[in-house]
Amino acid sequence: MIGLPPAPRYLLEFSKRGAARKLGPWMCLALVMGNMIGSGVFLLPAALAPFGWNSVPGWLFTIAGVLAIAGVLARLARALPQADGPLAYTRAAFGPLPAFLIGYSYWIAVWVGNAAIAVAGASYLGLFLPWRQSSATSTALAVGLIWATTLVNLRGARAAGNAQMVTTLIKLVPLLVVVALVFGVSVRSGGAALAHLPAGGLSLGAIGAAAALSLWAFTGFETASVASAEVENAVITVPRATYIGTGLTGALYLIVCSGIVLLLPAAVTAGSDAPFAAFVARYWGHGPSLAVALFAAVSAVGALNGMTLVQGAVPLSLARSGHFPRWFGVTNRMGAPVRALVGSSMLTTALVLMNGQQSMGDAFAFLALLATAVNLFLYLGVAVASLRLRVGGAIGVAATLFSLWTLWGAGFAATGWSCVLLASGVPVFLLVRRAASLSAPMPLPVLVP
């Protein structure tokens, strides 16, 4: 049996040590929403500003597409109850190489995404520097965040988990503040403060690009599905928590990001390294804007800490299951995957440095698109696997079309680089097989009619 995409299992192993029972409905809902709300949403308004009103249907399209993928995961979980998530679903449909590439792409998406999270955290923390923020100082701050959270995780999962608990609820504060301001400003102005619709109407290309960017904020919605073994009454609880959590988080994102994009001048939003703070400063004051920026920075650091834990767990799990070089399977005396953590953080650092000459908003936009494009291969693989196994139906077709359309919307650069990164896994797979790490055949899950 093939293991889960390693992130959820690794996170749940920590939670299982702190609680002996399985996840109930409310805990499962909190798992979905907590893993979705990270740092991306705090810089997304700057990336979405050029799209204006096109970002609104982009959000709606993304919410619908994510719910379709969630439905596919729920159907596969029911049809393959003994399987351990997307890796097993893909292997059952297509064999070991596609399954390996799905796990490999998931790992790439994590460390690429961590580069975007570090950039987001540096953007908000930069507001508190005593000197003027520049590309060099922002890049240095982002690299510092990467290695600070790496050091925390090298102390083991318990240290990382304790740090994560401190930041969990803080991330909701700036979102709720902006929601209140958006409604207050819109009601007082009677809607007059909102940007006008574009003279040429909405554009399918712009909507697709906005959808690809907004999908970054939804990554993690699949957590409950891949962790169904840890959930009480999973057949009912997992789909319900996934649908409700995705819907609520999507509504929050839609209000917050669209409100900032449509109520702030596009030039101000696009040129800001901290759009949430810029919005609150305009409609409330400088002091509250700094408070919101601080909350956003803490949220970004918390998200980076949690995903750093994941970026070490992914290659560790792949190595231990024989899908990755065993060099990555070494742990220190505290149980932390030291080689996987340090190696992944080095890749994340290199990516941040490569984009260091861009503004923080531009660097975030590219890194978020790249991480999203790579992550889309996981969603696409699951959707196509559901069609191959004949359990997806119409919702499987919808999830496949959404994944393909969003890959197109991500643009040539992000999608092209994601294909290059994915293809780099083929020689890794062949080398591991040649080393006989995959010589023992692994049993395929049995499809339940």
N, C-alpha and C positions, 0 to 999 in steps of 0.2 A: 504493500500500500504506500502511495506517495504522500508525503506530508503536505500540510498547508503551505501557502505562501507564508514564509516564516514570520512576518511581522505580527499578525494577530496572535499566533500561537505563543510567541515569545512574550508579548505583553500580557496575555492571559495567564501564562505560567507565573508571572509575578503576582497578579491579582489572586490567583488560586492559593498562593502561600499566605495571603492576608485574609482570605475568606474561604471557608471549607465548603460552602454551598454553591450551587450553580446560579447563573444570572437569571433573575426574574424579569418581568416585563419592563419595569422602570429602570433597572440597571442596564438592561439591554438597550433601551432607548437612549440612556445617557452615554453608553459606549459608542453608539452611532454618531450622535451629535457632537460628543467630545472629540472624536477622532476627525470629524469633518472641519470643525472650527479651529483653524490654526492661525497662521500669520498672513496667508495669501490675501485674504479679504481686505487687509489693512493697506495694501498697496494697489489692489485691483482698480479702484476708481481712477488712478493716474493712468494705468494702462488702457482702461476702457474709455477715457475722456474723448479721444478722437472719434469714437463711434457714436457718441451722443445717444439719440433715441434708438438707434440700432441695437444698443446694448440691452434694452428692455426685452424685445423678443428673443435676443440671444440668451438671456437668463431663462426665459420661459421654455425655450427649446432645450436648453441644457437640463433643466429640472425634469422635463418629460423624458429625455433620453436616459438620464440617470435612473429614473424610476423603471424604465424598460429593462435596463441592465440588471437592476435589483430583482425584477420579476424573473429574469432568466436564471439568476443565481438561486432563487427560491425553488424554481422548477427542477433545476439540476440537483439541488440538495434532497428533494423528495424522490427523484428518480434514482439517485446514487447515494443512498443513505450511509453506506460504509466508506465512501470516498472522503478525502480530506481537503476538499476545496478546489480552486481553479487549476492547480497543477495536475491533480488527479483527473479532473474533467477533461482537460486537454489531452492527457495521455490516453485516456479511454477512447477518445475520438480519433486521435491522429498519431499516437506513438510517442517514444521517448524524446526525440529531438525537439518537436514543437513544445512539449512539456518543459524541457530544459530552457528553451528560449523564453517561455513565459516567466519562469522564475528568474532568469537572467535579466530580462527587461524590467521586472519588478525591482530588482536590486539597483539597476541603473536609474530608474525613476526616483528611487529613494535618495541616492546621493546627489543627483541633479537637483531634485526638489529641495534638498537641504541647502544647496547654494542659494536658491531663491529665498528660502526662509532666512538665512543669514543676512542677505541683502536687505530684506524687509526689516529685520531687527536693527541693523545698523542705521537704517534711514531714520527710524524713530529715536533711537538712542543718540544719534548725532545732534538732535535738537538741544541736548543738555550739555554739549561740549562747550567749554569756555572760549573756543576759537571758532572761526568760520569753517563750516564743513566743506570739504573738497572731495573729489573722487578718490584721492590717495588716502585721506583719513577715513572715509567711509569704507573703502576696501580693506584697510588695515583693521578697522573695527569689526567688519564681517568675518575676517580670518580669525581674529581674536575670539569671537563668539563660537566659531566652529571648534577651535581647540579647547576652549573652556568647557564646553559641553562634552567633548571627547574625554577630557580628563575626569569629569564627573562619572561618565559611563564606564571608564576603566576601573572605577572602584566597585563595580558590580551593579546588578539590576536593582538591588534594594536602594542604593544611593540614588540611582536615576529615578526610581519610582517615587521616592520621598520628594525629590526636587519637582517632579511632575505634578504631584498632588497640590503643592503650594500654588501653582499657576493655573489650575484647572478652571476655577470659577472667575478668576480675574479677567479672563478674555471676554466675558460677556458684557462687562461694564461699558467699554467704549461703543459697542454695538447698540446697546440699549439707549445710551445718551444720544447717539446720532438718530436713532429711530424717533425719539421724542422731538428732536429739533426738526427733522424732516416734516413730520406731521404738523408741528407748530408753525413753521414758516409757510408751508403750503396752505394751511387753513387761513392764516392771517392775510396772505396775499391773494386768496381766492384762486390759486393756481397760476397767477400772473408771473410769479417768480421763476416758474419752470422755463427751461429752454424751449424755443420754438421747434416744431417739426422741420426737418430739412426740406428745402424747396423742391428738391428732386425726388422726394419720397424715400422710403427705406430701400436698402440694398441687400440682396441675398448674400453677396460676398462679404459685406460688412457684418451681417448677422452671423455668418459662419465663423468669421474671425473672432467676434465677440464671444460666441459660444465656446470656441476652443479655449479662450482665455478664462472664461468663467468656470469651465470644468475643473480647473486647477483647485478651486475652492471646495470642490465636492469630493476630492480623492479621500478615501477612508470610509465612504458610505458602505462599502462591501464588508466591513469588519464583522458585523453580526452574522452574515451569511457564512463566512468562512470559519466562524467560531461557533457554529451551531451545536457542536458536541458539548459545549459548556453552558448551554441555555436550557432552562426549563421549558418543556412543551414547545420545542424548537419549531415544529411544523407550523404552529400558529404564531408564536411570539416573534420569531426572526423576521418573517415578511412584514408583520404589523409594525415592528420597531423600525425596520428599514424604511418602509413607506412613510410612516409618520415622522421619523427623524429627518429624512431627506426633505419631506414637504415643509416642515417647520423651519429647518435651516435654510432651505431655498427661499422661503418667503422672507426670512430675515435678511438674507443676502440681497434679494431683489429690492427691498425697501431701502436698505442702507446704501448700497453701491449706486443704484439708479438715482436715489435722492441726491447724493453728492455730485454725480455726473451732471444731473439736470438742474441743480440749484447753484452750482459754482460755475463761473466762466470757464470754458474749456481750456483756455490757455493757462489759467491758474491751476486747475486740477492736473493737467498733463505735465506741468513744470514743477509740481510739488513732489518732494521726496517723502512727505508725510501728509497725504490728502485728508485723512480723518482730522488731524490737528488743524489743517488749514480751514476745513469746513467749520469746526467748532469755534475757531478764532473769529471767523467772519460773522457767525450768527449768535455767539455767546460772549466770547472774550478771550484774551490771551492767556490768562491764568487757567481757566477750564481747559483750554486747548492743550496746555502743557500736561495737565493731569491725564487727559485722554491719551496723549502721546506716551506717557509713562506706562499706562495700562496696556497700550498696544505693544510697546517694547517688551514688557514682561510676558505678554501672550506669545510674542514671536520667540523669545528665548525658551519658553516652556515647550513650544512646538518643536523647536530645534533640538531640545534635550530629548524629547520623546522619539523623534525620528532618527536621532543619532543612535539611540538604543536599537532601533529597527535596522539601521544600515549595518550594524555589526551582526545582528541576528540573522539576516538574510543569507550572507555567504557562509556563516557558521552552520546553519541548518542544511544548506545545499551541500556543503563539504561533508557533513556527517551522513547525509543520505547517499553519497557517492556521485552527486551531480556537479561537484566543483572540486578543484584541487584541494587535497587534504591540508595543505599549508594553511588554509584559512580556518581550519577547525581547531587551532590551538587556543587554549584559554589560560588566563593567569590564575593565581591562587584564590582570587575572589570570584572566579567563574566567568569573568568578562572575556569576550572574544577579542583579545588584544590585537592580533594581526588583522582581523577583519575590520575592527574599528579604526585602527591607524591607517590601514590601506585605503579604506573608503573615505576617511577624512582628508587624506592627501589628494584624492581625486576631486573631492568637493572644493578644496582650497585652490587647486589648479584651475577649476572652472571659474571661480570667483576672480582670480587674478587675470584670466584671459578676458574677462568682461570688465576689468577695472577702469578702463578709459571711458566707458559709457557713463551716463548719468545713472543714479540709482534706479530711477523709474524705468529707463530703457533696459538696464541690465536685468531687472526683475522681470520685465515683460518677456524678454527672450528666454530666460531661464525657466520661467513658469510655463511658457509655451513648449519648450523642449521637454520638460518633465512630464507635462500633460500628454504630449505626443507619444513619448515612450510608454507611459502608463496605459495609453489607449490600446496598445497591443495586448495587454492583459484582458481588457474588456472585449476587444474584438475576438480574441482567441476563445473566450468563454461563450460569446454569442454564437460564433460559427460552430463551436463544439456542440451547443444545444441543438443546432439544426442537423448536424451530422448524426447525433444520437436520437433525433426525432422526438425531442421533448420541448423544443423551444416554441414551435408554432408561430403565430403572428407576432408575438412579443419578441421572439428570437430574431425574426426578420427586422423588426423595428430597431432592436438593439444593434444589430449588424450595420444597418444603414446609418444609424446615428454615429457609430464609431468611425465608419468610413468618411462620412460627411465632415465630422469634426477633425479628422486627420487632414482632410483637404483644407478646412478652414484655418488650421494651424499655420498654413503657409509652406512654401517650398523649403525655406531654410530649416525651420524646426522639424518638419516631417522628414526632410532629407537626412539631417543629422541623426534623427532617431532611428532611421533605417540603417545608417552606417553603424551606430552603436549596437543595434540588435544583431546585425550581421557579424559583428566582432565576436559574438558568442559561439558561432559555428566552429571555428578552430579550437576554441576552449573545450567545447563538447567532444570534438574528435580526439584532442590530446588526453582528456580524462578517460575516454574509452580505451585509448591505446595503452594507458597506464593500468588498465584492467580494473579501474574503480567502478565501472558500470558493467562488469562482466556477468554478474549474477542477475538473471532476469527478475523483474519485479512484477507481481501479479496485477492484472488489470481489474478494476472494479466491475462488478456484475450489474448490468442495467436491470432495474426493477420495472416491470411493465406497469 
